[in-house]
Amino acid sequence: KAGVTQTPRYLIKTRGQQVTLSCSPISGHRSVSWYQQTPGQGLQFLFEYFSETQRNKGNFPGRFSGRQFSNSRSEMNVSTLELGDSALYLCASSLAPGVRNTEAFFGQGTRLTVV
Amino acid sequence: EDQVTQSPEALRLQEGESSSLNCSYTVSGLRGLFWYRQDPGKGPEFLFTLYSAGEEKEKERLKATLTKKESFLHITAPKPEDSATYLCAPRGGGSNYKLTFGKGTLLTVNP
């Protein structure tokens, strides 16, 4: 079955612009989480969505936002981009929160470069 | 606050030389300890989930074990293709339901 699909794979944006990244989870998975990966900080949790509701949020500024659609696809948006937002943004897909034996599978990520 | 420490940060082995990676964690309401493998420029690849202290899981040359405060990833007779960054991530429960990642161990296996 198809894995987690993230689009686009690469993006170059200018400071001050905004960007939207997309994630399509594995078929049947209803929980989507987003992570930011940088060389210095490693993988850091951004937020998690289930049934179109944000269930949990990490320690990121309000410029980072997301949403989930009824088909479980999710988008994240970063407004007023800063150079420090350059990172690999990863999406993880799970069946549902609180369900035992539910693994989290990652997409290939979107590499965002802010210049 | 949830904390995860992986050691060593980097490990260089000769092909066939077995070793272990460590993951120490403090997470409230543990709902699984995940191990991933990540190759450069790619997303993490799922390896194992462990749920209870004493649990063990194996996959080819890898075996993961779990205690109440640590997890170990044992690599037996590694091959060069095992070279990657190995990440551990405990998942909390309730409102803490998220993966908290360690910084990873960069494993290099020389032929």
Backbone of each chain as ProteinMPNN parsed JSONL, in Angstrom:
{"seq_chain_A": "KAGVTQTPRYLIKTRGQQVTLSCSPISGHRSVSWYQQTPGQGLQFLFEYFSETQRNKGNFPGRFSGRQFSNSRSEMNVSTLELGDSALYLCASSLAPGVRNTEAFFGQGTRLTVV", "coords_chain_A": {"N_chain_A": [[0.853, -1.183, 0.0], [0.325, 2.348, -0.458], [2.691, 4.696, 0.842], [3.331, 7.392, 3.166], [2.799, 10.498, 1.763], [4.46, 13.406, 0.905], [4.325, 16.711, -0.213], [5.552, 19.824, -1.589], [8.712, 18.194, -2.484], [10.974, 19.746, -2.328], [11.639, 23.161, -1.557], [12.241, 26.568, -2.125], [12.254, 29.593, -0.553], [11.75, 33.111, 0.082], [12.764, 35.271, 2.733], [10.152, 36.446, 4.839], [8.11, 35.648, 3.199], [5.313, 33.326, 2.838], [4.537, 29.823, 3.324], [3.113, 26.736, 2.274], [2.797, 23.396, 3.146], [2.156, 20.009, 2.24], [0.594, 16.925, 3.262], [-0.197, 13.614, 2.737], [-1.643, 11.027, 4.379], [-1.104, 7.496, 5.128], [-3.439, 5.249, 3.676], [-6.421, 4.916, 5.483], [-5.281, 5.705, 7.841], [-5.752, 8.082, 10.382], [-4.579, 9.943, 11.965], [-2.315, 12.587, 11.966], [0.906, 13.846, 12.303], [3.264, 16.519, 12.629], [6.691, 17.346, 12.178], [9.702, 19.161, 12.743], [12.932, 19.085, 11.455], [16.213, 19.849, 12.158], [19.793, 20.285, 11.857], [20.929, 21.13, 14.294], [18.949, 20.967, 16.331], [17.654, 18.576, 15.997], [14.877, 16.315, 15.629], [11.852, 17.901, 16.097], [8.704, 18.217, 17.642], [5.856, 19.547, 16.084], [2.93, 19.758, 15.686], [-0.146, 17.839, 16.145], [-2.777, 16.224, 14.442], [-6.091, 14.976, 14.482], [-9.031, 13.667, 13.238], [-9.676, 16.134, 12.052], [-9.077, 17.934, 14.041], [-6.875, 19.789, 16.058], [-4.864, 18.189, 18.29], [-2.633, 18.341, 19.862], [0.157, 20.437, 20.514], [3.39, 21.639, 19.769], [6.258, 23.528, 21.006], [6.346, 25.994, 19.295], [6.35, 29.117, 17.498], [3.396, 31.156, 16.783], [3.421, 31.533, 14.081], [3.577, 29.171, 12.836], [1.278, 26.942, 11.666], [-1.455, 24.648, 11.193], [-3.669, 22.32, 9.545], [-6.29, 19.888, 9.157], [-7.992, 17.885, 6.843], [-11.193, 16.461, 5.918], [-10.65, 14.095, 4.648], [-8.442, 13.214, 5.891], [-6.025, 14.176, 4.96], [-3.382, 16.519, 5.44], [-2.255, 19.865, 5.994], [0.448, 22.128, 6.537], [1.298, 25.409, 7.494], [3.55, 28.056, 7.213], [4.066, 31.27, 8.142], [5.424, 34.527, 7.361], [8.25, 33.939, 6.855], [11.404, 33.029, 8.29], [15.015, 32.989, 8.299], [15.865, 30.966, 9.985], [13.9, 29.092, 9.769], [14.525, 27.301, 7.887], [14.683, 23.965, 7.12], [14.108, 20.393, 7.371], [10.933, 19.295, 6.924], [8.801, 17.052, 8.358], [6.252, 14.639, 8.081], [4.156, 12.499, 9.915], [2.241, 9.545, 9.993], [-0.451, 7.898, 11.596], [-2.653, 5.306, 12.858], [-4.661, 6.077, 14.848], [-4.886, 8.248, 17.682], [-3.974, 7.098, 20.943], [-4.413, 4.458, 20.488], [-3.326, 1.259, 21.061], [-0.4, -0.412, 19.879], [-0.041, 1.037, 17.526], [1.806, 2.112, 15.0], [3.949, 4.805, 13.927], [4.425, 6.223, 10.858], [6.689, 7.739, 8.652], [6.838, 10.31, 6.124], [8.854, 11.279, 3.234], [9.571, 13.832, 3.589], [9.697, 17.465, 3.358], [11.995, 19.596, 2.082], [12.775, 22.672, 3.113], [14.112, 25.696, 2.202], [15.064, 28.829, 3.243], [15.815, 31.942, 1.998]], "CA_chain_A": [[0.0, 0.0, 0.0], [1.117, 3.559, -0.586], [3.164, 5.254, 2.102], [3.007, 8.782, 3.442], [3.253, 11.339, 0.652], [4.615, 14.815, 1.221], [4.626, 17.561, -1.354], [6.573, 19.377, -2.529], [9.901, 17.645, -1.843], [11.922, 20.835, -2.105], [11.103, 24.512, -1.69], [13.106, 27.702, -1.788], [11.429, 30.773, -0.325], [12.445, 34.308, 0.544], [12.341, 35.771, 4.047], [8.942, 37.237, 4.831], [7.04, 34.969, 2.471], [4.688, 32.236, 3.558], [4.639, 28.566, 2.603], [2.182, 25.67, 2.667], [3.28, 22.052, 2.858], [1.048, 19.056, 2.232], [0.876, 15.557, 3.684], [-1.271, 12.635, 2.576], [-1.273, 9.876, 5.202], [-1.402, 6.14, 4.64], [-4.875, 5.012, 3.609], [-6.961, 4.362, 6.723], [-4.706, 6.411, 8.983], [-6.5, 9.308, 10.622], [-3.783, 10.861, 12.782], [-1.157, 13.142, 11.268], [1.762, 14.708, 13.12], [4.297, 17.238, 11.886], [7.941, 17.54, 12.894], [10.752, 19.936, 12.094], [14.247, 18.51, 11.711], [17.381, 20.664, 11.845], [21.015, 19.645, 12.361], [21.227, 21.487, 15.677], [17.879, 20.624, 17.278], [17.086, 17.26, 15.744], [13.452, 16.275, 15.291], [11.025, 18.543, 17.111], [7.281, 18.084, 17.391], [5.127, 20.775, 15.775], [1.545, 19.557, 16.099], [-0.787, 16.595, 15.753], [-4.191, 16.354, 14.094], [-6.92, 13.783, 14.393], [-10.416, 14.039, 12.944], [-9.716, 17.562, 11.715], [-8.87, 18.735, 15.252], [-5.514, 19.784, 16.602], [-4.899, 17.568, 19.616], [-1.428, 18.627, 20.628], [0.993, 21.425, 19.829], [4.721, 21.808, 20.335], [6.662, 24.887, 21.386], [6.703, 26.791, 18.13], [5.557, 30.355, 17.456], [2.115, 31.112, 16.095], [3.605, 31.564, 12.616], [3.41, 27.791, 12.374], [-0.099, 26.497, 11.854], [-1.797, 23.5, 10.368], [-5.063, 21.908, 9.527], [-6.523, 18.563, 8.596], [-9.238, 17.822, 6.091], [-12.044, 15.307, 6.234], [-10.051, 12.869, 4.093], [-7.247, 13.031, 6.728], [-4.872, 14.914, 4.448], [-3.061, 17.65, 6.312], [-1.351, 20.911, 5.509], [0.983, 23.043, 7.526], [1.6, 26.715, 6.929], [4.478, 28.908, 7.963], [3.965, 32.635, 7.634], [6.542, 35.425, 7.639], [9.4, 33.039, 6.969], [12.694, 33.503, 8.775], [16.108, 32.124, 7.862], [15.912, 29.829, 10.896], [12.864, 28.108, 9.443], [15.096, 26.341, 6.943], [14.687, 22.676, 7.806], [13.354, 19.294, 6.76], [9.651, 19.163, 7.6], [8.381, 15.667, 8.229], [4.892, 14.306, 8.469], [4.019, 11.111, 10.341], [0.858, 9.068, 9.897], [-0.791, 6.792, 12.494], [-4.069, 4.94, 12.791], [-5.446, 6.976, 15.688], [-4.211, 8.421, 18.964], [-4.443, 6.285, 22.059], [-4.623, 3.059, 20.107], [-2.106, 0.487, 21.283], [0.17, -1.064, 18.703], [-0.17, 1.837, 16.32], [3.085, 2.69, 14.654], [3.947, 6.078, 13.216], [5.237, 6.106, 9.644], [7.053, 9.059, 8.157], [7.07, 10.584, 4.722], [10.233, 11.62, 2.875], [9.831, 15.182, 4.046], [9.839, 18.62, 2.472], [13.182, 20.395, 2.423], [12.508, 24.097, 2.937], [15.262, 26.602, 2.329], [14.664, 30.234, 3.269], [16.983, 32.767, 1.621]], "C_chain_A": [[0.891, 1.236, 0.0], [1.503, 4.068, 0.793], [2.673, 6.67, 2.282], [3.61, 9.653, 2.332], [3.293, 12.797, 1.077], [4.978, 15.577, -0.047], [4.697, 19.017, -0.928], [7.767, 18.762, -1.801], [10.908, 18.741, -1.498], [11.242, 22.18, -2.358], [12.191, 25.519, -1.354], [12.213, 28.934, -1.7], [12.298, 31.919, 0.199], [11.909, 34.703, 1.914], [11.091, 36.638, 3.918], [7.787, 36.594, 4.075], [6.364, 33.939, 3.372], [4.735, 30.979, 2.694], [3.609, 27.58, 3.156], [2.732, 24.333, 2.214], [2.121, 21.081, 3.015], [1.494, 17.654, 2.621], [-0.364, 14.7, 3.477], [-0.889, 11.38, 3.343], [-1.568, 8.557, 4.498], [-2.915, 5.939, 4.678], [-5.371, 4.339, 4.893], [-6.393, 5.006, 7.973], [-5.396, 7.753, 9.147], [-5.737, 10.333, 11.463], [-2.555, 11.294, 11.996], [-0.401, 14.058, 12.219], [2.818, 15.338, 12.235], [5.508, 17.466, 12.783], [8.875, 18.397, 12.05], [12.087, 19.307, 12.452], [15.334, 19.459, 11.243], [18.609, 19.99, 12.415], [21.264, 19.938, 13.843], [20.218, 20.971, 16.687], [17.318, 19.226, 17.088], [15.627, 17.366, 15.352], [12.629, 16.871, 16.425], [9.567, 18.526, 16.682], [6.638, 19.446, 17.159], [3.687, 20.688, 16.248], [1.012, 18.231, 15.571], [-2.259, 16.861, 15.496], [-4.857, 14.996, 14.032], [-8.354, 14.244, 14.199], [-10.586, 15.543, 12.811], [-9.508, 18.485, 12.909], [-7.412, 18.653, 15.683], [-5.573, 19.265, 18.029], [-3.727, 17.986, 20.485], [-0.568, 19.58, 19.819], [2.317, 21.527, 20.541], [5.019, 23.266, 20.597], [7.197, 25.665, 20.193], [5.83, 28.039, 18.104], [4.301, 30.2, 16.618], [2.23, 31.205, 14.584], [3.423, 30.182, 12.006], [1.976, 27.355, 12.671], [-0.366, 25.314, 10.943], [-3.281, 23.281, 10.332], [-5.159, 20.517, 8.93], [-7.906, 18.559, 7.955], [-9.987, 16.535, 6.4], [-11.489, 14.002, 5.668], [-8.719, 12.543, 4.78], [-5.992, 13.684, 6.171], [-4.644, 16.146, 5.31], [-2.155, 18.641, 5.594], [-0.783, 21.647, 6.699], [1.421, 24.32, 6.803], [2.594, 27.433, 7.83], [4.409, 30.292, 7.336], [5.207, 33.428, 8.03], [7.828, 34.629, 7.868], [10.656, 33.747, 7.446], [13.771, 32.523, 8.308], [16.17, 30.849, 8.703], [14.839, 28.781, 10.649], [13.345, 27.092, 8.418], [15.286, 25.001, 7.663], [14.051, 21.629, 6.9], [12.071, 19.144, 7.57], [9.066, 17.789, 7.288], [6.971, 15.481, 8.754], [4.861, 12.828, 8.835], [2.539, 10.746, 10.399], [0.657, 7.883, 10.844], [-2.271, 6.487, 12.359], [-4.927, 5.935, 13.546], [-4.72, 7.127, 17.005], [-4.815, 7.519, 20.024], [-4.677, 4.833, 21.726], [-3.306, 2.311, 20.288], [-1.69, -0.171, 19.98], [-0.089, -0.271, 17.427], [1.155, 2.537, 16.059], [2.894, 4.025, 13.945], [4.922, 5.974, 12.056], [5.45, 7.487, 9.053], [7.096, 9.111, 6.633], [8.525, 10.941, 4.48], [10.577, 13.061, 3.241], [9.819, 16.226, 2.94], [11.025, 19.419, 2.961], [12.897, 21.847, 2.089], [13.789, 24.886, 3.169], [14.753, 28.028, 2.238], [15.907, 31.089, 3.013], [16.678, 34.253, 1.804]], "O_chain_A": [[2.054, 1.183, 0.402], [0.77, 3.907, 1.769], [1.719, 7.099, 1.633], [4.794, 9.539, 2.015], [2.299, 13.352, 1.545], [5.818, 15.149, -0.838], [3.988, 19.422, -0.006], [7.808, 18.818, -0.572], [11.607, 18.658, -0.487], [10.396, 22.317, -3.242], [12.96, 25.333, -0.411], [11.508, 29.275, -2.65], [13.412, 31.718, 0.684], [10.734, 34.49, 2.213], [10.983, 37.458, 3.007], [6.626, 36.947, 4.282], [6.781, 33.71, 4.507], [4.947, 31.056, 1.484], [3.284, 27.593, 4.343], [3.088, 24.155, 1.049], [1.216, 21.301, 3.82], [2.623, 17.248, 2.345], [-1.444, 15.017, 3.976], [0.095, 10.727, 2.995], [-2.188, 8.512, 3.435], [-3.589, 6.403, 5.598], [-4.819, 3.329, 5.332], [-6.965, 4.867, 9.055], [-5.603, 8.477, 8.173], [-6.199, 11.459, 11.648], [-1.843, 10.464, 11.431], [-0.987, 14.932, 12.858], [3.218, 14.768, 11.22], [5.378, 17.739, 13.976], [8.843, 18.363, 10.82], [12.349, 19.027, 13.622], [15.376, 19.834, 10.071], [18.5, 19.204, 13.355], [21.76, 19.075, 14.567], [20.596, 20.576, 17.79], [16.577, 18.74, 17.942], [15.191, 18.381, 14.809], [12.696, 16.411, 17.565], [9.237, 18.784, 15.525], [6.843, 20.381, 17.933], [3.267, 21.455, 17.114], [1.603, 17.592, 14.7], [-2.908, 17.615, 16.221], [-4.27, 14.007, 13.593], [-8.833, 15.117, 14.923], [-11.504, 16.141, 13.372], [-9.737, 19.69, 12.805], [-6.802, 17.584, 15.672], [-6.256, 19.839, 18.877], [-3.826, 17.981, 21.712], [-0.564, 19.537, 18.589], [2.374, 21.505, 21.771], [4.158, 24.131, 20.437], [8.392, 25.951, 20.118], [4.712, 28.034, 18.619], [4.157, 29.249, 15.85], [1.249, 30.982, 13.874], [3.15, 30.044, 10.814], [1.531, 27.404, 13.818], [0.412, 25.023, 10.035], [-4.049, 23.969, 11.004], [-4.23, 20.035, 8.281], [-8.853, 19.155, 8.469], [-9.465, 15.638, 7.064], [-11.824, 12.922, 6.155], [-7.961, 11.697, 4.305], [-4.977, 13.737, 6.867], [-5.586, 16.738, 5.839], [-1.39, 18.277, 4.7], [-1.432, 21.78, 7.736], [1.855, 24.288, 5.652], [2.477, 27.41, 9.055], [4.663, 30.459, 6.143], [5.945, 33.034, 8.933], [8.406, 34.658, 8.954], [10.94, 34.885, 7.072], [13.477, 31.377, 7.966], [16.492, 29.777, 8.189], [14.864, 27.707, 11.249], [12.64, 26.129, 8.118], [15.967, 24.925, 8.685], [13.532, 21.932, 5.826], [12.124, 18.891, 8.773], [8.867, 17.418, 6.131], [6.565, 16.092, 9.743], [5.465, 12.0, 8.153], [1.702, 11.55, 10.807], [1.487, 6.975, 10.893], [-3.043, 7.284, 11.827], [-5.813, 6.565, 12.97], [-3.999, 6.216, 17.414], [-6.009, 7.217, 20.004], [-5.094, 4.055, 22.584], [-2.286, 2.701, 19.721], [-2.51, -0.447, 19.104], [-0.328, -0.852, 16.369], [1.565, 3.431, 16.799], [1.817, 4.328, 13.433], [6.1, 5.675, 12.248], [4.526, 8.295, 8.962], [7.35, 8.114, 5.957], [9.34, 10.911, 5.403], [11.742, 13.456, 3.205], [9.919, 15.909, 1.755], [11.061, 19.866, 4.108], [12.789, 22.212, 0.918], [14.45, 24.75, 4.198], [14.087, 28.395, 1.271], [16.913, 30.976, 3.714], [17.534, 35.096, 1.54]]}, "seq_chain_B": "EDQVTQSPEALRLQEGESSSLNCSYTVSGLRGLFWYRQDPGKGPEFLFTLYSAGEEKEKERLKATLTKKESFLHITAPKPEDSATYLCAPRGGGSNYKLTFGKGTLLTVNP", "coords_chain_B": {"N_chain_B": [[9.202, 17.782, 32.074], [9.468, 16.036, 29.009], [12.276, 13.995, 28.298], [14.932, 12.805, 26.299], [17.795, 10.944, 25.764], [20.359, 9.943, 23.714], [23.028, 7.666, 23.28], [26.131, 6.27, 22.049], [26.874, 9.523, 20.511], [28.011, 9.192, 18.042], [29.161, 6.31, 16.302], [31.581, 4.133, 15.237], [32.1, 1.207, 13.528], [33.696, -1.903, 12.66], [32.924, -4.065, 9.969], [30.957, -6.78, 11.013], [31.516, -6.417, 13.673], [29.974, -6.425, 16.634], [27.693, -4.352, 18.577], [26.08, -1.984, 20.868], [23.452, 0.433, 21.039], [22.31, 3.149, 23.035], [19.366, 4.4, 24.627], [18.119, 6.658, 26.742], [15.344, 7.656, 28.692], [12.812, 9.971, 29.823], [9.574, 10.096, 30.241], [6.213, 10.982, 30.607], [3.528, 8.807, 31.18], [4.064, 6.625, 29.314], [3.543, 5.477, 26.062], [4.621, 3.59, 24.335], [7.801, 2.926, 22.842], [9.694, 4.017, 20.263], [11.782, 2.969, 17.584], [13.751, 4.213, 14.968], [15.297, 4.261, 11.758], [17.349, 6.424, 9.922], [18.323, 7.584, 6.828], [20.591, 9.789, 5.087], [18.983, 12.792, 4.08], [16.5, 11.643, 3.883], [13.22, 10.541, 5.088], [12.568, 9.294, 8.44], [12.759, 5.768, 8.878], [10.594, 3.311, 9.965], [11.388, 1.006, 12.531], [11.022, -0.546, 15.04], [8.518, -0.937, 17.633], [8.286, -0.802, 21.115], [6.513, -1.748, 24.01], [6.338, -2.566, 26.666], [8.257, -2.936, 29.686], [10.925, -5.18, 29.543], [10.228, -6.247, 27.157], [11.194, -7.476, 23.945], [12.31, -7.094, 20.579], [13.079, -8.278, 17.31], [14.821, -7.829, 14.221], [16.274, -8.89, 11.48], [19.593, -8.105, 11.725], [19.24, -6.596, 13.958], [18.242, -5.966, 17.328], [15.931, -4.882, 19.649], [15.505, -3.74, 22.968], [13.729, -3.099, 26.06], [13.611, -1.228, 29.07], [12.375, 0.226, 32.144], [13.461, 2.735, 32.045], [15.238, 2.871, 29.991], [16.196, 2.07, 26.625], [17.647, -0.315, 24.44], [19.441, -0.763, 21.45], [20.596, -3.407, 19.872], [23.164, -4.387, 17.739], [24.058, -6.914, 15.731], [26.82, -8.408, 14.249], [27.226, -6.323, 12.168], [26.691, -4.886, 8.851], [28.012, -2.922, 6.11], [25.768, -1.68, 4.946], [24.135, -1.158, 7.066], [24.814, 1.243, 8.014], [23.767, 4.337, 9.173], [21.68, 6.891, 10.692], [20.393, 6.264, 13.837], [17.413, 6.581, 15.504], [15.682, 7.124, 18.538], [12.446, 7.265, 20.049], [10.312, 7.945, 22.512], [6.801, 7.737, 23.143], [4.371, 9.743, 24.611], [1.438, 9.704, 26.781], [-2.137, 10.515, 26.73], [-2.703, 13.983, 26.84], [-0.124, 14.343, 26.239], [0.519, 13.037, 23.974], [2.72, 12.383, 21.826], [5.651, 11.95, 19.808], [8.795, 12.089, 21.219], [11.887, 12.879, 20.23], [15.234, 11.608, 20.433], [18.594, 12.878, 19.818], [19.852, 11.134, 18.199], [21.978, 8.399, 17.043], [24.756, 8.268, 15.089], [25.674, 5.803, 13.045], [28.406, 4.193, 11.628], [29.522, 1.722, 9.531], [32.307, 0.094, 8.646], [33.728, -1.593, 5.817]], "CA_chain_B": [[9.351, 17.84, 30.626], [10.005, 14.796, 28.446], [13.675, 14.061, 27.894], [15.478, 11.609, 25.642], [19.233, 11.054, 25.52], [20.918, 8.801, 23.015], [24.482, 7.571, 23.306], [26.943, 7.459, 21.811], [26.409, 10.364, 19.406], [28.515, 8.575, 16.817], [29.79, 5.014, 16.547], [32.21, 3.581, 14.043], [32.357, -0.216, 13.714], [34.128, -2.7, 11.535], [31.941, -5.061, 9.57], [30.992, -7.952, 11.867], [31.784, -6.048, 15.07], [28.684, -6.156, 17.29], [27.682, -3.288, 19.578], [24.747, -1.562, 21.31], [23.135, 1.851, 21.155], [21.511, 3.375, 24.222], [18.362, 5.466, 24.634], [17.573, 6.893, 28.081], [14.184, 8.531, 28.507], [11.88, 10.33, 30.889], [8.326, 10.474, 29.566], [5.049, 10.651, 31.416], [2.502, 8.013, 30.519], [4.654, 6.021, 28.112], [2.671, 4.72, 25.146], [5.454, 2.975, 23.318], [9.141, 3.463, 22.556], [9.868, 3.749, 18.84], [13.107, 3.076, 16.978], [13.755, 4.499, 13.541], [16.557, 4.407, 11.042], [17.247, 7.514, 8.973], [19.424, 7.804, 5.887], [20.709, 11.223, 4.785], [18.023, 13.386, 3.165], [15.249, 10.875, 3.81], [12.448, 10.478, 6.307], [12.858, 8.14, 9.293], [12.153, 4.495, 8.516], [10.184, 2.615, 11.175], [12.022, -0.286, 12.829], [10.353, -1.291, 16.107], [7.883, -0.288, 18.772], [8.274, -1.598, 22.336], [5.473, -1.178, 24.853], [6.442, -2.927, 28.074], [9.583, -3.291, 30.175], [11.213, -6.591, 29.331], [9.886, -6.629, 25.796], [12.281, -7.498, 22.976], [11.902, -7.336, 19.195], [14.231, -8.498, 16.44], [14.652, -7.701, 12.783], [17.568, -9.158, 10.838], [20.739, -8.001, 12.635], [18.887, -5.65, 15.01], [17.357, -6.381, 18.399], [15.632, -3.779, 20.555], [15.011, -4.136, 24.279], [13.163, -1.969, 26.8], [13.438, -1.241, 30.51], [11.512, 1.347, 32.522], [14.11, 4.026, 31.821], [16.174, 2.813, 28.869], [16.041, 1.085, 25.567], [18.901, -0.602, 23.766], [19.379, -1.342, 20.11], [21.774, -4.251, 19.7], [23.454, -4.671, 16.337], [24.899, -8.106, 15.691], [27.547, -8.611, 12.985], [26.715, -5.328, 11.219], [27.21, -4.765, 7.501], [28.075, -1.502, 5.708], [24.426, -1.144, 4.65], [23.503, -0.766, 8.33], [25.232, 2.611, 8.317], [22.631, 5.269, 9.173], [21.413, 7.464, 12.008], [19.336, 5.54, 14.526], [16.674, 7.503, 16.375], [14.661, 6.553, 19.409], [11.414, 8.254, 20.363], [9.181, 7.499, 23.326], [5.537, 8.452, 22.931], [3.633, 9.932, 25.847], [0.01, 9.415, 26.73], [-3.084, 11.595, 26.963], [-2.386, 15.234, 26.154], [1.297, 14.29, 25.907], [0.613, 12.026, 22.927], [3.604, 12.782, 20.737], [6.974, 11.333, 19.835], [9.899, 12.966, 21.604], [13.057, 12.244, 19.635], [16.605, 11.887, 20.8], [19.392, 13.462, 18.736], [20.261, 10.052, 17.322], [23.332, 7.859, 16.996], [25.23, 8.079, 13.715], [26.436, 4.558, 12.961], [29.159, 3.953, 10.406], [30.093, 0.386, 9.506], [33.336, 0.02, 7.611], [33.92, -2.957, 5.28]], "C_chain_B": [[9.991, 16.536, 30.131], [11.444, 14.989, 27.991], [14.121, 12.732, 27.327], [16.95, 11.856, 25.347], [19.716, 9.785, 24.853], [22.44, 8.834, 23.091], [24.932, 6.267, 22.655], [26.356, 8.315, 20.698], [26.832, 9.779, 18.072], [29.246, 7.296, 17.181], [30.323, 4.492, 15.226], [32.585, 2.133, 14.337], [32.961, -0.825, 12.461], [33.019, -3.703, 11.205], [32.092, -6.306, 10.439], [31.203, -7.676, 13.338], [30.482, -5.618, 15.743], [28.806, -5.052, 18.343], [26.24, -2.951, 19.951], [24.65, -0.053, 21.356], [22.18, 2.018, 22.322], [20.545, 4.536, 24.035], [17.803, 5.562, 26.053], [16.441, 7.905, 27.981], [13.461, 8.82, 29.812], [10.641, 10.871, 30.208], [7.162, 10.085, 30.455], [4.044, 9.868, 30.592], [2.957, 7.357, 29.235], [3.633, 5.185, 27.345], [3.504, 4.176, 24.004], [6.775, 3.695, 23.145], [9.468, 3.03, 21.127], [11.34, 3.852, 18.466], [12.947, 3.277, 15.471], [15.181, 4.5, 13.029], [16.365, 5.529, 10.027], [18.509, 7.611, 8.133], [19.427, 9.271, 5.496], [19.677, 11.693, 3.769], [16.701, 12.657, 3.052], [14.492, 10.944, 5.133], [12.82, 9.255, 7.129], [12.074, 6.902, 8.847], [11.852, 3.719, 9.786], [10.901, 1.275, 11.317], [11.191, -1.097, 13.822], [9.521, -0.353, 16.966], [7.894, -1.277, 19.929], [7.307, -0.939, 23.302], [5.668, -1.445, 26.338], [7.874, -3.254, 28.45], [9.765, -4.796, 30.052], [10.919, -7.068, 27.919], [11.114, -6.549, 24.89], [11.685, -7.725, 21.591], [13.145, -7.428, 18.331], [13.848, -8.32, 14.983], [16.03, -7.816, 12.152], [18.684, -9.043, 11.883], [20.446, -7.092, 13.83], [17.979, -6.294, 16.052], [17.183, -5.218, 19.35], [15.066, -4.332, 21.846], [14.573, -2.89, 25.042], [13.162, -2.243, 28.291], [12.572, -0.024, 30.854], [12.133, 2.702, 32.218], [15.017, 4.052, 30.599], [15.689, 1.833, 27.806], [17.4, 0.906, 24.907], [18.6, -1.163, 22.382], [20.688, -2.086, 19.89], [21.945, -4.559, 18.216], [24.472, -5.801, 16.301], [25.505, -8.269, 14.295], [27.082, -7.634, 11.917], [27.413, -5.379, 9.867], [27.24, -3.288, 7.128], [26.698, -0.892, 5.437], [23.622, -0.803, 5.909], [23.896, 0.651, 8.74], [24.063, 3.573, 8.13], [22.609, 5.959, 10.525], [20.227, 6.721, 12.609], [18.724, 6.453, 15.581], [15.732, 6.722, 17.272], [13.691, 7.653, 19.794], [10.344, 7.611, 21.223], [7.95, 8.347, 23.014], [4.804, 8.541, 24.255], [2.158, 9.624, 25.672], [-0.831, 10.643, 26.975], [-2.725, 12.828, 26.162], [-0.904, 15.298, 25.759], [1.551, 13.32, 24.764], [1.418, 12.572, 21.766], [4.888, 11.999, 20.876], [7.989, 12.393, 20.225], [11.186, 12.275, 21.167], [14.338, 12.599, 20.356], [17.343, 12.444, 19.593], [19.933, 12.397, 17.781], [21.695, 9.595, 17.525], [23.687, 7.622, 15.535], [26.148, 6.865, 13.686], [27.11, 4.449, 11.604], [29.787, 2.576, 10.512], [31.052, 0.297, 8.334], [33.538, -1.407, 7.126], [35.281, -3.518, 5.665]], "O_chain_B": [[10.92, 16.008, 30.742], [11.791, 16.001, 27.384], [13.737, 11.669, 27.814], [17.304, 12.87, 24.745], [19.508, 8.685, 25.364], [23.057, 9.893, 22.98], [24.211, 5.27, 22.697], [25.434, 7.879, 20.008], [26.098, 9.861, 17.087], [29.873, 7.205, 18.236], [29.604, 4.422, 14.229], [33.311, 1.863, 15.294], [32.765, -0.329, 11.352], [32.272, -4.127, 12.086], [33.194, -6.833, 10.594], [31.087, -8.579, 14.167], [29.952, -4.55, 15.438], [29.872, -4.843, 18.922], [25.297, -3.545, 19.428], [25.614, 0.647, 21.663], [21.343, 1.153, 22.58], [20.861, 5.525, 23.374], [17.1, 4.662, 26.512], [16.559, 8.9, 27.267], [13.492, 8.036, 30.761], [10.654, 11.974, 29.661], [7.13, 8.98, 30.996], [3.746, 10.222, 29.451], [2.323, 7.507, 28.19], [2.962, 4.315, 27.9], [3.127, 4.292, 22.838], [6.858, 4.915, 23.283], [9.515, 1.838, 20.82], [12.057, 4.717, 18.968], [12.144, 2.622, 14.806], [16.135, 4.712, 13.777], [15.34, 5.585, 9.347], [19.618, 7.707, 8.658], [18.392, 9.933, 5.562], [19.51, 11.074, 2.719], [15.866, 13.01, 2.219], [15.039, 11.349, 6.158], [13.334, 8.278, 6.584], [10.899, 6.98, 8.491], [12.747, 3.49, 10.599], [11.011, 0.51, 10.36], [10.714, -2.187, 13.504], [9.771, 0.851, 17.026], [7.555, -2.448, 19.756], [7.275, 0.287, 23.41], [5.226, -0.661, 27.178], [8.626, -3.789, 27.636], [8.884, -5.579, 30.407], [11.316, -8.167, 27.532], [11.961, -5.67, 25.048], [10.696, -8.441, 21.434], [14.141, -6.748, 18.58], [12.727, -8.612, 14.566], [16.856, -6.913, 12.291], [18.707, -9.821, 12.837], [21.34, -6.847, 14.639], [17.074, -7.06, 15.721], [18.162, -4.631, 19.809], [14.259, -5.262, 21.841], [14.984, -1.775, 24.723], [12.774, -3.322, 28.739], [12.094, 0.673, 29.959], [11.426, 3.707, 32.14], [15.511, 5.11, 30.208], [14.901, 0.921, 28.06], [18.197, 1.84, 24.823], [17.651, -1.921, 22.178], [21.749, -1.478, 19.741], [20.996, -4.942, 17.532], [25.598, -5.661, 16.778], [24.792, -8.269, 13.292], [26.593, -8.055, 10.869], [28.548, -5.839, 9.743], [26.561, -2.48, 7.763], [26.493, 0.298, 5.68], [22.542, -0.22, 5.814], [23.362, 1.191, 9.709], [23.446, 3.618, 7.065], [23.419, 5.653, 11.4], [19.187, 6.568, 11.968], [19.419, 7.015, 16.428], [15.069, 5.783, 16.832], [14.059, 8.826, 19.86], [9.549, 6.814, 20.726], [8.058, 9.523, 22.666], [4.634, 7.536, 24.946], [1.69, 9.326, 24.574], [-0.32, 11.688, 27.378], [-2.472, 12.748, 24.96], [-0.488, 16.201, 25.033], [2.669, 12.833, 24.599], [0.864, 13.154, 20.833], [5.179, 11.448, 21.938], [8.035, 13.469, 19.629], [11.531, 11.21, 21.679], [14.518, 13.721, 20.829], [16.804, 12.484, 18.487], [20.411, 12.714, 16.692], [22.517, 10.307, 18.101], [23.008, 6.874, 14.832], [27.253, 6.891, 14.228], [26.469, 4.595, 10.563], [30.505, 2.29, 11.47], [30.652, 0.411, 7.176], [33.523, -2.339, 7.93], [35.61, -4.647, 5.3]]}, "name": "protein", "num_of_chains": 2, "seq": "KAGVTQTPRYLIKTRGQQVTLSCSPISGHRSVSWYQQTPGQGLQFLFEYFSETQRNKGNFPGRFSGRQFSNSRSEMNVSTLELGDSALYLCASSLAPGVRNTEAFFGQGTRLTVVEDQVTQSPEALRLQEGESSSLNCSYTVSGLRGLFWYRQDPGKGPEFLFTLYSAGEEKEKERLKATLTKKESFLHITAPKPEDSATYLCAPRGGGSNYKLTFGKGTLLTVNP"}
